[in-house]
């Protein structure tokens, strides 16, 4: 049986791509124009309409709502602060970092609440996040991370010895794990499709097949017309580089996934994974996975991390060698599933700022807002961004608008070929470090620390 490659994602193939919505019919005026019909744009529209139901809100999407990372991700709705809590403790103080973490914890529950309120069946299970170690060096990093997390009051993290980790998920060679409760497994395409339907019910005008070429103060310019609005939000994440003037703002990083055929019950008895946990590891080129609602394993990791010139794909096709590498890793993790066929492979892009730290903001002088740079943590963080943007646009002074990520700006990425060379070098170093650690090195390989320094993390 051949593997389906691309077609946006397994998630969209499973639910079926939605019937096309109309394109922008021509130039028009709005109160708020949102560029990008993924989670960031849709959550922003949703909360704006909740607070200001009479506002005329237009969302412009170049393909269809959820075409980008929102419909292709690993389905982790987790409480991670992109860029690390410690970064904000250094810049804004410990109390501000705690407030941010508490807001992210609450955001996981907010996504679940809205899905229930809007009747969105996204297969949500709040089973927490399990991070495993499979080499001595990974275990040392995991213990250090656990110790660091335990110093904060809102992380609720637990350390699991090897036997306890295997009782949750029987990963081959696991040496230890951490678990925290602030994470939910979701079916991302069902969630984004349901959210798009919800904002339309509220009266948001959602136009698809409408590519925005440029955003300037007061205007979103497309080949189909110009949307004029006093507030315009850039919510384009990994596709930001396609906008005029934004080529070096965020780097579009590629991530790839595979999904198995449904796994029989007797094999699940051997694997376990009954609690709905999402699964990650402490490798430098890390993996991420979930047990899906229909009993598959969806398993992801890095393939070719970056395409020269910030090029992005159009339909989710990933490289054959990436499919082979992910398949081999999945079977190494779960020998019981060695004979289970791979049904689907796909890829998507996520937005990476130069300091690998997400940001949200609104410039009242120009009326331009933005959010993104989630580096793979966007399923939950987009919700916090949407609520925050709604408050900023409506000039509301709230707890969210005072969080330390609001208004952050970072320097742009280097021009080509420096950008491409740097990313290739970084991931070559991480792969080398993983090999050295798999060969028995007991501490983090120095080449990985050098890659961290170059990357700006």
N, C-alpha and C positions, 0 to 999 in steps of 0.2 A: 504494500500500500504506500503510495507516494505521500510526501508531506506537503500540505498546502502552505505556500510561502507568500506572505504579504496579505493582500486583500484587506488592508488596513490593520486588522488584528483578529486573533481568535475570538475575542469578546464580541466584536462587531459581526463576524461571520456567524456566531452562535445566535445572536438576537435578530440579525438582519439589519442592513442599513436602512435608516428611516426614509420615508418618501421625501423627495426634495422639497424644500421650502422655496418660496419665490426669491429671486434676486432683487437687489435694490432697483426700484423702478425708475429712478432718476434722482436729481438733486432734491434735498429736503432739509428742513430745520427740525431740531430736536432740543430737548433740555440737556440730555446726556447722550453721547455717542460712545459706545464701547466697541473697540476693535478686537475681535477674537471671541469665538463662540465655544470656548472650552470652559473648564470649571471656573477659572478666575472671572471671566466675563459674565458667565451665567449667575454665579453667586453674587457678583456686584449688582447685576440687574435685579436679582431676586430681593435683596435687602433694600435696595433703593425703592422698589415698589412697595415693600412692606411699610416703609416709613413715609414715603411720599407717593401715594397711589395715583395722584393726578399728573405726575411727571411723565413727559413724553420721552421714552427711552428707546434708543435704536441700537441693536447689536448687529455688527457686520462680521460675517464669517466667510473665509475664502473658499471652503469646500462645504462641509456640513458640520453642524454642532457636534463636538466631540471627536472630530477627525484627527486631532493631534494627540498629544500625550494623555489627555483626559480619557480617551477611549482605547489606549494601548498599554497602560501602566500595569504594574504588578498587583494592584488592588490592595495596597497597604494604606489604610487611613490611620496614620500614626502621629504621635505627639512630638516628633523630632523638631528641634529648633535648627533650621538650616544654617550652618556656619558655627554652631556650638553655643551653648549657654554661656560658657566662660568668656567668649568674645564680648558679649554684652555686659557681663559682670565687670570686665576691665574698662569698658567705655562708659557705662552708665551706672555701675554699682550693683552690688549683690541683690538688693531688693528689687530693682528693675528686672534683673534676670529671672528672679523667682516669679514675679508677676507675669512675665512672658511665658515661662514654663506652665504656670497655672492656666493661662489663657489657651495654650496649646492642648493641655489635658482636656479642658472644657470643650474645645473645638471638636474633638473626636465625638463627644456625646451630642454636640449640636448637629453634626452631619447625620447622625443616627436619628435624632429627633425630627429633622426636616424630612428625611426620607419617609419616616412613618406618617408624619402629618400630611404629606403630599401623595401618599399611596404609592411610593416608589419601591418596588420589589427588587432590591439590588443584592440579595443573598447575603445580607450583612450579619456577621457574627463577631461579637467583641470578645475575641479569644486571647488578646494580648500579642506581644512580640517576643519571639524566642530567637536569641542570637547564640550560635554555637561556635565552639573551637574544636579544630580537628588536628592541630599540631601543637607542640609545646610552646612555640612562639605565639601562636594565636591565643593559647590559653593564658599566657603571661599578659598579653594585651587586654584580654577580656577581664582578667582579675584587676588590672590597673583601672580599666574603665568602670568596673563595678565599684571599686573603692572610691573613685571620683564621684560617680553618681550618688553613692550613699551619703555623701556629705551635703546633699541638697534635700530640702524637706518635701519635695513634691514629685519625686521620681518613682517611688514605690517599687523599687527594683529588688529582685531576688536573685541569688546565685544558686545554681543547681550543679551538684556534682554529676559525674558521668552517668551513674545509674539513674538518677532522677531525670536527667535530660533525656535519656533513652526511653524512659517511661512515657514521656510526652510525645516524642517523635524519635523513632529508632533509626537515627542517622548512623551510617557506617563510620566507625572510628571516632565518634564524638568523645571528647575528653572533659567537657564541661559546658555550661551554658548560663546565660542570664535570661530573665523573663520579667516583663512588666505588663500591667493590665491595660495601658492606655493605647490600644490599637485594635482596629477592627478589620476583618477581611471583607472586601466588597467586590462586586462584579462591576467594574468601572463603566462599561458601556451602558449597562442598565441604569446606573446612577446618573450619568451625564444625559442620557436620553430622557429620563424622567424629569431631570431638572430643566431641560430645554422646554419640555411640555408645560412644566409648572410656570415658567416665566411668561410663556405665551398666554396661559390662562389669566395671568395678572395684567395682561395688556401690553407687554413688551413687544416691540416690532423686531423680529429676528429674520434677517435677510442672509441667505446662503449664496454660494457661488458668486461672491462679491469680494474681490481681492482689493484690499487697501494698499495703495502704493506709497502713500506719504501721509504723515500726521503733522500738522502745524497748528498753532494756536487758533482755535475756533473752527478747524476744518479737518475732516477725514476725507482724503481724496482717493477716488476709485475710478476705473475706466467707465463705470456705469453712472457716475455722478458724484457730487460732493455732498456730504452730510455736514451741515453747519450746526455747531452747538457750543455753548459757553463752557461746557465740561466735556473733555474727550479723554478716554481711558485706553491706554495701550495694555492689552492683555493677551499678548502673542507668544509668550514664553519661548520655546525653541525655534519658532519661526520669526523672531524679532529681527534677525539679520537680513531678512528679505525687505524690510522697510527702508526707504530712502533715508540716509543719515544715521541708521542704527546698525550698520554692518558689524561694528566692533563692540557693540554694547554688551551682548551676551553671546557666549559661544554655544552653538547647538551640539550637544553631546549625544551620541547615539547609544542606545541601550536595546538589547535584543531579548526575546523570550521564545520559549517553546511550550506547548501544552500537549500532554499525553492523551491517548484515548482513555475513556473511563476505565478505572482500575477495579478489578473484581474484589468482592468482599473478603475472600480468603487472603489476598495480598495485603489488604488494609489491616487485617488482623496482625500481620507481621510488622507492618510499618507503624501502626498506631495512628497518631495525628488525629485524635478524636475531639480535640478541644477548640478547633478553629483558629489556632495560632498561625500567624505568618512566621516565616522562617528566613533567617539570614545568617551570615557567618562573618568571621573576623579575618578572612583573607583580604589582601590589599586590592585585588581585582575581585570584588565580592559578588556573591550570588544573592538572590532573593526569590522567595517562592511562597505559594499558598496551595492548600488543598481546596479545590473549587467546590462549589455547591453540588455539582454533578459528579463528584468523586474522581476528578483528574488531578494531576499535578501540573500547575503552571509555574515555570522555572525560568528565571532570567539572570542576565549578567552582561558584561561588556563584550561586544564583538569588535568591529572596527570603530574606535571611539569617536573619530572625528573625520569628516570629509573636507578636503582642501577647499579653501574659499568659503567656508561655512555653508556648504551645500547641504540641503535637506532632501529626504526622499519624498515621494508623492503617494506611495501606496503600501508602505510597510515591508517591502521585500528586504530580507537580510541575507548575508553571505552564506554560501553552502558550508564553508569551514566553521562559521560561527554556530550553525545548526549542529554540526558534528561535535564541536567542542562542548556545547551546552548539553547535548545528549549524553556524551561520555561522562560529564560531571554529574548529571542527574543519576545515571546508573551507578556511578561510584558512591554517591550518597545513599542510594536505595537499591542495593543488589537484588532485593526481592522483585523489583520492577524492571529487571534487565530485559525481559521479553515483551514488555508493554510497548506498543507502537507509539511513535510521535505523530500527532495529528496535524499540528499547525506550528508554524514559526513566523515571527514578525519582528519588526523593529520600530522604534520611534525616537524622537529627539526631545531632550530636556534642556532647559536654559541654565547656563552656568555663568554667573558673574565672575569677574577677575579674582575676587576674594572668596568665591564659593559660598556666598552668604545672601539669602533672599532679602528682598526689599519691597516696600510699598510706600506710595507717597502721592501727594497732590499739590501742585504748584498753583496757588490761588491767583497769582499774577498772570499766568498764561492760560489757566484752565486745563492744564495737561496733567493727567494722572497716570500712574503705572503700578504694576505689581508683577512679581515673578522672580526668576532666578532660583527656583526651588531645588534644583539639583536632585530631583527624584523624590522629594517629600511632599509633592503638591496636592495629593488627594485630600489631606486635611488642611494644609496651609492655605490653599486657595480659598477655603471657606472663611478663615480668619482674615485673609486679604480682602475678600468681598465685603465682609461686614465693616472692616476698617475703611475701605474706600467709600462706602456709602456714608459713613459718618463724616469723613473728610470733605466729600463733595457737598454734603448738606450743612457743612460748617458746624458740626456738633462736637463739643468738647467732651469726650468720653474716655473711659478707661482704655479702650482700644486705641484711640488716637494718641495716647501717651506711651504706648509700648515702644521699646527702644529700636525696633527695626523701621519705624516710620520715618520717612524722609532720608534714609541712608542712600548715599551715592558713592559709587566706587569708580576707579579709573577704568578706562576702556582696555580691551584686549589689544595685544600687539598686532601690527599688520602682518600679512603674509609675506614671506613664508615662515616668519618667526613663530606665528601662532601654531601652524601645522607641525613644525619641527618640535616645538615645546611639548605639545600633546603627545606626539609619537614617543618622545623621549621619556615622558612621565610614565606612560603606560608600559613601555618596555621595561622601565625600572621596576614598576610594581610587579610585573609578571616574573622578572628575575628574582625579586625578593620572595615571591610565593614559592618558586621552585627551590630556592635555597632553604626555606623553612620546611618545605615538604621533605627535603633531603636530610632533615634532622637538626637544623640550626635551632637552638633553644630560645633565642631572643630575636627581636625584630631586626631584620637585615638592614644594615646601614644605607643601602641603596634606596630603600623605601623612605627613609628619613630625608634623604636628599631629594627624592621626588616630591615629598610633602613641601619642602622648602621652595622648590621651583614652581610648584603649582599655585602657591599662595594660600594654601589651606590653613 
